[in-house]
Amino acid sequence: MKEKEITILDTQKTIKQSNRLIEAKYKLTSQEQKLVIAICSQLDKTADNFDTVRIKVADFADFCGIKSTNRYAEVKRIIMRLLDRKLLIHKNDGGWYSTHWLQSAEYIHS
């Protein structure tokens, strides 16, 4: 997978949400939703596969309005919950598809 450095503070980027996703069964906190939106807004819509997306902890904390003294711990908590959360999507043929919101996450200390 190719990697790209991103900045999520560009509020002009938009994403479209599939009706299947709207109708899917899942529960996310507002901060978890913001992380998913931030990641999705950085993906190349024309690519066949998903890219690796990198988000700076400070940028994400600002985007979500996280003001706590330990922003890194709070962002880690949000990411760890998203790694555990499942998403169930019903298919048009009567079947279903289940996945996690995040495949993996890595903190790179720089």
ZANUDO-135166 format. One line per field, with one value per atom (N, C-alpha, C): residue number from 1; atom name; x, y, z. Coordinates in pm, whole numbers, plus 50000, padded with zeros to 5 digits. Each point is the difference from the previous one (the first is absolute). Layout:
seq = c(NUM	...)
atom = c(CA	...)
x = c(X	...)
y = c(Y	...)
z = c(Z	...)
//
This chain:
seq = c(1	1	1	2	2	2	3	3	3	4	4	4	5	5	5	6	6	6	7	7	7	8	8	8	9	9	9	10	10	10	11	11	11	12	12	12	13	13	13	14	14	14	15	15	15	16	16	16	17	17	17	18	18	18	19	19	19	20	20	20	21	21	21	22	22	22	23	23	23	24	24	24	25	25	25	26	26	26	27	27	27	28	28	28	29	29	29	30	30	30	31	31	31	32	32	32	33	33	33	34	34	34	35	35	35	36	36	36	37	37	37	38	38	38	39	39	39	40	40	40	41	41	41	42	42	42	43	43	43	44	44	44	45	45	45	46	46	46	47	47	47	48	48	48	49	49	49	50	50	50	51	51	51	52	52	52	53	53	53	54	54	54	55	55	55	56	56	56	57	57	57	58	58	58	59	59	59	60	60	60	61	61	61	62	62	62	63	63	63	64	64	64	65	65	65	66	66	66	67	67	67	68	68	68	69	69	69	70	70	70	71	71	71	72	72	72	73	73	73	74	74	74	75	75	75	76	76	76	77	77	77	78	78	78	79	79	79	80	80	80	81	81	81	82	82	82	83	83	83	84	84	84	85	85	85	86	86	86	87	87	87	88	88	88	89	89	89	90	90	90	91	91	91	92	92	92	93	93	93	94	94	94	95	95	95	96	96	96	97	97	97	98	98	98	99	99	99	100	100	100	101	101	101	102	102	102	103	103	103	104	104	104	105	105	105	106	106	106	107	107	107	108	108	108	109	109	109	110	110	110)
atom = c(N	CA	C	N	CA	C	N	CA	C	N	CA	C	N	CA	C	N	CA	C	N	CA	C	N	CA	C	N	CA	C	N	CA	C	N	CA	C	N	CA	C	N	CA	C	N	CA	C	N	CA	C	N	CA	C	N	CA	C	N	CA	C	N	CA	C	N	CA	C	N	CA	C	N	CA	C	N	CA	C	N	CA	C	N	CA	C	N	CA	C	N	CA	C	N	CA	C	N	CA	C	N	CA	C	N	CA	C	N	CA	C	N	CA	C	N	CA	C	N	CA	C	N	CA	C	N	CA	C	N	CA	C	N	CA	C	N	CA	C	N	CA	C	N	CA	C	N	CA	C	N	CA	C	N	CA	C	N	CA	C	N	CA	C	N	CA	C	N	CA	C	N	CA	C	N	CA	C	N	CA	C	N	CA	C	N	CA	C	N	CA	C	N	CA	C	N	CA	C	N	CA	C	N	CA	C	N	CA	C	N	CA	C	N	CA	C	N	CA	C	N	CA	C	N	CA	C	N	CA	C	N	CA	C	N	CA	C	N	CA	C	N	CA	C	N	CA	C	N	CA	C	N	CA	C	N	CA	C	N	CA	C	N	CA	C	N	CA	C	N	CA	C	N	CA	C	N	CA	C	N	CA	C	N	CA	C	N	CA	C	N	CA	C	N	CA	C	N	CA	C	N	CA	C	N	CA	C	N	CA	C	N	CA	C	N	CA	C	N	CA	C	N	CA	C	N	CA	C	N	CA	C	N	CA	C	N	CA	C	N	CA	C	N	CA	C	N	CA	C	N	CA	C	N	CA	C	N	CA	C	N	CA	C	N	CA	C	N	CA	C	N	CA	C	N	CA	C	N	CA	C	N	CA	C)
x = c(50083	49917	50087	49960	50078	49954	50094	49970	50004	49921	50007	49981	50070	49986	49877	49918	49878	49984	49918	49957	49849	49937	49855	49930	50074	49938	49933	50010	49934	49852	49920	49857	49921	50067	49933	49986	50072	49990	49868	49937	49872	50006	49911	49986	49853	49975	49864	49983	49884	49973	49897	50033	49911	49874	49889	49876	50017	50079	50025	50067	50089	50066	49903	49915	49899	49906	49966	49907	50069	50132	50076	49980	50031	49986	50137	50008	50123	49970	50085	49992	50140	50015	50127	49978	50098	49994	50028	49976	50025	50148	50089	50143	50041	49942	50028	49950	49881	49947	50092	50052	50090	50128	50052	50121	49972	49890	49963	49984	49933	49981	50134	50087	50131	50081	49996	50072	49939	49868	49934	50018	50005	50014	50137	50096	50135	50025	49905	50018	49979	50074	49986	49876	49899	49874	50014	50107	50018	50088	50059	50091	49924	50062	49940	50013	50105	50026	50014	49982	50016	50148	50033	50136	50014	50125	50027	49986	49927	49978	50072	50075	50070	49938	49971	49942	50081	50042	50073	49904	50043	49916	49953	50089	49963	49893	50011	49900	49865	50000	49874	49938	50082	49949	49937	50064	49944	49868	49997	49882	49880	50027	49894	49973	50080	49981	50045	50096	50052	50093	49962	50075	50072	49987	50059	50151	50059	50144	50077	49938	50067	49925	50016	49932	50039	50125	50046	49926	49979	49927	49854	49940	49860	49986	50090	49995	50024	50092	50025	49874	49930	49877	49895	49985	49905	50038	50128	50047	49981	50032	49986	49854	49907	49858	49958	50049	49965	50054	50114	50056	49910	49928	49910	49859	49959	49861	49977	49884	49965	49892	49993	49904	49932	49867	49925	49922	50033	49937	49916	49873	49910	50015	50012	50018	49866	49996	49877	49948	50090	49958	49949	49984	49951	50111	50124	50115	50044	50113	50055	50151	50063	50144	50033	50095	50040	50150	50038	50140	50022	50124	50036	50018	49988	50017	50144	50097	50141	50063	50084	50074	50115	50070	50113	50031	50080	50044	50141	50080	50137	50033	50059	50049	50147	50041	50142	50052	50089	50058	50107	49984	50100	50068)
y = c(49882	50118	50123	50099	50122	50087	50077	50086	50144	50083	50142	50076	50109	50088	50087	50016	50078	50102	50097	50096	49999	49981	49987	50132	50108	50127	50064	49938	50051	49965	50092	49974	50008	50030	50008	49863	49900	49866	49938	49929	49938	49851	49925	49859	49971	49896	49954	49870	49984	49882	49914	49875	49906	49978	49977	49967	49875	49904	49878	50034	50095	50041	50073	50082	50072	49901	49892	49900	49892	50001	49897	50013	49892	49998	50028	50113	50035	50115	50015	50112	50056	50130	50068	50128	50035	50128	50110	50124	50109	50010	49973	50004	49886	49882	49888	50031	50059	50040	50100	50095	50100	49937	49900	49933	49926	49930	49928	50099	50110	50102	50059	50029	50056	49904	49872	49900	49987	49985	49981	50119	50120	50118	50007	49923	50001	49888	49908	49889	50044	49939	50027	49926	50074	49941	49919	50023	49929	49875	49980	49887	49869	49891	49867	49948	50042	49956	50121	49977	50107	50028	50124	50041	49994	50002	50022	50149	50036	50140	50033	50108	50045	50130	50004	50119	50034	50124	50044	50006	49950	49997	50141	50096	50138	50053	49970	50046	49936	49870	49933	50052	50020	50052	50138	50084	50133	49986	49911	49977	49957	49920	49948	50089	50103	50087	49937	49907	49935	50098	50039	50102	49943	49869	49942	50016	49989	50017	49884	49884	49888	49962	50084	49981	49868	49959	49876	49880	49998	49889	49998	50118	50008	49952	50043	49955	49850	49948	49856	49925	50051	49937	49994	50108	50005	49896	49995	49905	49856	49972	49863	49955	50090	49966	49973	50081	49978	49869	49958	49870	49885	50018	49896	50008	50116	50017	49933	49934	49929	50076	49972	50062	49888	49996	49898	50068	49963	50059	49894	50032	49908	50021	49890	50006	49989	50044	49998	49859	49902	49861	49928	50070	49939	49956	50000	49964	50118	49986	50107	49993	50108	50013	50065	49943	50056	50029	50113	50039	50091	50038	50098	50135	50106	50134	50026	49950	50015	49863	49983	49874	49994	50112	50006	50146	50019	50135	49990	50100	50002	50142	50012	50129	50006	50101	50017	50120	49972	50106	50071	50129	50072	50108)
z = c(50000	50000	50000	49923	50003	50116	50052	50113	49955	50066	49973	50129	50012	50116	49977	50098	49980	50111	49974	50100	50000	50114	50002	50025	50006	50031	49879	49883	49880	50008	50049	50019	49870	49890	49870	49934	50049	49943	50043	49908	50030	49967	50060	49968	49976	49923	49978	50076	50061	50081	49927	49979	49934	50083	49931	50071	50085	49951	50079	50133	49998	50124	50091	49943	50078	50070	49928	50053	50084	50002	50072	50151	50069	50145	50064	50069	50072	50095	50099	50093	50016	49978	50018	50080	50082	50069	49896	50035	49906	49964	50097	49970	49909	50019	49910	49859	49990	49869	49932	50076	49943	49949	50071	49953	49870	49992	49876	49885	50025	49896	49957	50096	49969	49913	50034	49921	49860	49994	49871	49908	50055	49917	49934	50051	49944	49899	49987	49908	49856	49908	49858	49948	49959	49956	49873	49924	49873	50015	50116	50021	50015	49957	50015	50143	50069	50138	50090	50129	50097	50023	50018	50037	50150	50045	50141	50025	50102	50031	50129	50000	50120	50048	50127	50061	50123	50011	50119	50117	50114	50120	50034	49995	50035	49905	49869	49904	50028	50028	50028	50130	50102	50128	49979	49920	49970	49924	49901	49917	50085	50104	50087	50120	50019	50115	50130	49994	50121	50071	50120	50074	50121	50025	50120	50000	50118	50013	49935	49990	49936	49871	49900	49873	49934	50016	49938	50057	50130	50063	49955	49986	49956	49855	49913	49860	49993	50079	50003	50042	50099	50048	49888	49925	49888	49894	49966	49899	50046	50123	50052	49997	50032	49992	49855	49907	49859	49947	50049	49959	50045	50110	50052	49943	49958	49954	49865	49991	49878	49924	49873	49911	49922	49999	49928	49887	49876	49883	49931	49977	49930	49849	49926	49855	49929	49876	49921	49974	49999	49972	50124	50111	50123	50094	49950	50084	50085	50064	50081	49999	50043	50006	50133	50074	50129	49998	50058	50004	50121	50021	50103	49933	50075	49945	49959	50077	49968	49988	49899	49985	50099	50011	50093	50030	50102	50037	50057	49974	50050	50042	50119	50046	49969	49927	49964	50079	50093	50083	49917	49983	49921	50078)
//
